[in-house]
């Protein structure tokens, strides 16, 4: 699988726009791996409320099972910042 970062999320990844994780089976496991790879600050950001959202193969987590969404090696996971209303 590949994880693609967008917008200000990239600030937490040392400029990386792409991450190829190990053997994660859920979004929750993926977030923990991202935190281990980048920083606990990034993990806190990802677990925070209204800071970012995930798409798994183009579908939001509310449609796929939340943090317990099952993921597989062929999946594309996108991590996007929430847009603030102006």
ABEGO torsion letter per residue (X at the ends): XBBBBBEAAAAAAGGBABBBBBBBABAAAAAAAAAAAABAAAAAAAABBGABBBBBGGBBAAAAGEAABBBBAABBBBBBBBBBBX
